[in-house]
Amino acid sequence: MFEVLSNEVLAPDLHRLVVKAPRVARARKAGQFVIVRADIGDERIPLTIGDADSEAGTISLFIQAIGASTRKLVGIAPGGHIRDVAGPLGMATHLEKWGRAVCIGGGVGTAVLYPLVKALEKTGNEITTIIGGRSASYVILQNELKVLSKNLFVTTDDGSLGEKGLVTQVLARLLSDPEQRPHVVFAVGPGPMMKAVAEMTRAEKIPTMVSLNPIMIDGTGMCGGCRVDVGGEVKFACVDGPEFDGHLVDFDLLRDRLGTYREQEQAQNHVQEQAKCKIGRGLA
């Protein structure tokens, strides 16, 4: 059992849980993840380790409540417990001193981007961070990333915070400015955003890494559910990734695979909603 020490709402349906997990905290490296289960028999959920404190023995998990299982996790109050936290899993981020690094996060992908920015800055890179969201309430970790970045740009679809538009329009400006042109780019977020970033940097021959989120079950490469096509080869995101060369990823296949079980997920969520106790809610 792993105790939840704090549960903070960062954005609509997005929580940051600080969990007591000493062995994971000591072993974790940037880019790795854990698989958690709220209780016995529950769904296994892969989550990036957003931060870790080896001395306190804690890890931070960013959880977006999009289904019954994730809603159950974010509903655990401080003092409650998560049944299983398995990890750290996956390959750690390859780090070196590239020079100027542009780090791009879209929506909840910013939570995955955060530990990467910390590691890149600590390695001695000059960081420019671009984060975006649908509106101001969906932009997260702005203050934390500002501390680590030489430049921080914020975009929103509706213009309620920062610049109105997409993260890619900021990237386009940086690519055209010799003083800000990156030596490496990292992108985390929705597939279409990562694909667009990779296409922009491909023409400029700038190394670009993306973090993929395919369907994942066991996290050890046994089930094959998280397989992706990278450079014409089958890779497993749980053991070969989750970070890959964005210029080699088949994003169209990734999009198709992400939608494979959408109908089943919706049906399961409906069943779990219907099974909730209706005492005190009146008759339908």
Secondary structure, 3 states (H helix, E strand, C coil): CEEEEEEEEEECCEEEEEEECHHHHHHCCCCCEEEEECCCCCCCEEEEEEEEECCCCEEEEEEECCCHHHHHHHCCCCCCEECEEEEEECCCCCCCCCCEEEEEEECCHHHHHHHHHHHHHHCCCEEEEEEEECCHHHCCCHHHHHHHCCEEEEEECCCCCCEECCHHHHHHHHHHCCCCCCCEEEEECCHHHHHHHHHHHHHHCCCEEEECCCCCCCCCCCCCCCEEEECCEEEEHHHHCCEEECCCECHHHHHHHHCCCHHHHHHHHHHHHHCCCCCCCCCC
